[in-house]
Amino acid sequence: MPSSDSSTPFIPRKHGQGRFKDLTGQRFGRLCVVEASHVHVQPNGKRTVVYWLCVCTCGTVKAISGKHLRLGR
């Protein structure tokens, strides 16, 4: 179980899945990652997507999947 003083929320994962890379503080173009937003698990349970809360240089705040951040989409 994660410690209660952790600044990012606990991201659950099933046995056998790899660890999720913490993107907090990283920049992707004009977006800066603030924290983990939420986790989406597909109904069939085969895919888990972590969404990250990002702030654009223009001030817009959005939740964007880690995959789209890394691929530049």
Buried (B, 14 or more C-beta within 10 A) or exposed (E): EEEEEEEBEEBEBEEEEEEBEBBBEBEBEEBBBBBBBEBEEEEEEEEBBBBBBBBEEEEEEEEBBBEEBEEEE
